[in-house]
Amino acid sequence: MARPRLLPYRRRVDIDSSRRLRRSPTTWSLLGLAALVSALPVASAVSSVLKAAGVLDVADDTTDARRLGALGFFDERGIRIAEGMAAVVSVPMAITCVLVLTGLALWKDWAREAALGVFGLTGAFLLLLSLNGLTFDPRPRYAGLGVLVSLLVCAVAALTLAPGVRNDFEARRLQRELREREAATAARRARIGS
């Protein structure tokens, strides 16, 4: 049996192919925050699709009606068309967030880089839009909430760079390589013995 390998980073972890690796608190924080942030576009996408399909009623709020009227959507049919356009943007974003979250939960090699790109770029874009919204007079009703949400999205990207997350993914990669080597060695011994 091969000797356990050690992680090359600050925190030393014995890599044993037969032992299940535990996630660090930083990785659990990343998964929880990513799930929270991913729930926002998923809820928006579901709402937009259901409103565009006519399953849900469109809002009768006068503020929403004025806002959509400024964009050229005045009646209920127009508002449903606007919701359909929102679905075109929110559905792919929701699918992307769910795929990245699933990759993080399943220790996929590409997931950390994907989370950094998806959540980092989205968070930066949302932060710019939200800060721009704060400069309007009168200030939009949810501008402050937009800044908070964009900072949470950026926090997901920042957590992917944390040493605890990096160590966990590196340990998982080393464990997978060790299992593959042990399987190849066992197969070679079986061929030699037969």
N, C-alpha and C positions, 0 to 999 in steps of 0.2 A: 504494500500500500504506500502511496506517495506521502511525503511529509506535508503537513499543512503549510500553506504559503501565508506570508504576512503582507498586509497592505502597505504600500510605500508612503502613505500619508501620515499625518500627525497621530491619529488614533490608530493604534495597532489592533488588528483583528485577525485571529487565526481563521484561515480559509480551509474548511474541511468539506469535502464533496458530499458527505452523508448528512451533514447538519443543516437544518433550516436556518437561514439568516434572519435576524430580527431587524426591523426598521428603526432608525434613530428617531428621536422626538422631532427633529427638523424635517425628516421625510414625512412623518405623520402630519406635521403642520402644513407642509406643501400640499399633501393630498387633500386635507380638509379645506384649505383656502382655495385650491383649484376647483374642488367640487362646488363650493359656494359661488365662485365667480362663473363657473360653467353653467350653473342653474339659471343665471340671468338671461343669456341669449336663448337657452332652451325654452324658458317660460315665454319670452318675447316671440319666439318663432311659433310656438304652439298657439299662442293668442292670435297672432297675425293670420295664421293659416285658418283657424276656426272662424275668425271674423270675416275673412275674405270668402270663405265657403258658405257663409250665412248661418253657420251653426250657432254662433254667439251674436248677440245684438251689438250694434256699434254704439259707442258712447253718445249720450245726448248732452254732454257737457258743453256749455256755450263757449268756454275757452278753447276746447278742442275743435269745435265747429268753426270758430273764427280763425284758428291756426290753419286748419285744413282749407278753409275758404280762401285764405291768402295764397294757397298753393293751387287753387282752381278746383277743389273738390267740395261741392256744396251740398248735394243731396246724399241720401243713404247709399245709393249705388256708387257714387263717386268716392265716398268714404271707404266702401268695401274694396274699390280699386286701389285706393291708397294703401290699405292694409295688405293687399296682394303684393304691391311693390315693396312694402316693408318686409314681407315674407321672403322675397327674392334675396334680400341682404341677410336677414336674420337666420334663415334655415341653414345656409352653408356655414355660417359662423358657429351655429349651435352644433352642427355635425363635427366641425373641426375641433371644437372644445371638448366634445365627448370623446373623440378619438384620441386626443392628446391625454386626457385624464385616464382613459383606459390603458394607454401605453405606460403612463407613470405607475399605475396600480399593478401592472403586470411585469414591471422591470424591463421594458423594452429598451434596447440601446438607443434608439432614435428619439425616445420620449423626452429626455432632458433638453436636447437641442431644439426639438419642436416646441416644447413649452416655453423656452426662452424666446424663440422667434414669435410664436403666436401671441403669447400673453405680453411679451415685451413691446412688440410693435403696436398691438391693439391698445395696451395701456397708455403708451406714449401718445397715440393718436387721440384717444379719449381725453387724456389730460389736456392736450392742446385745445380741443373743442370746448371742454368744460371751463378752462381758464378764460377762453374767449367769451363764453357765455356770461362769466362774472363781470365783464366790462360793459355789458349792455345796460341801458337805463330805460325803462325799469328792468331790474334783474329778473331773468326767467325763474319760475317757481322752483325748479329742481336743479339749479346750477350748482349749488353746494353739494348736493347728493351726487351729482356727476363727478365732481372732483374727488369725493371720497371713494366712489366705485373705481375710478381710474387709478387711484393710488393702490387700491386692493389688487387690481389686475397687474400693476407694475410689481407689487410685492410677490406675486406668484413667480414672475420672471426672476426676481432677485433671489428667491429661495432656491431656485434651481442651481444657483452658483454657490450656495452655502457648502462649507466643508462636509457637514454631516450627510447631505444628499449626495455629494460627489463620492464620499467614502462608501456609502451604501450601494450605489450603482457600480462602483469599481469592484467592491467585494462580490457582488452578484456576477459580474463579468468574469472575474477570476475563478469563482466557483464553477461557472458553466464551462470554462476552458479546462479546469481540472477534471470535471466529469467526462468531458469529451476525450481527454488523454487517457483516463482510466478505462473508458469503454474501448478505445482503440487498442490499448495494451492487452486488455482481456480478450479481444477478438484475435489479436496476433498470437497470443498464447494458445488459444483454442485451435487456431490453424496449425500451429507447430505441433501441438499435442495430438492432433488427429491423423 
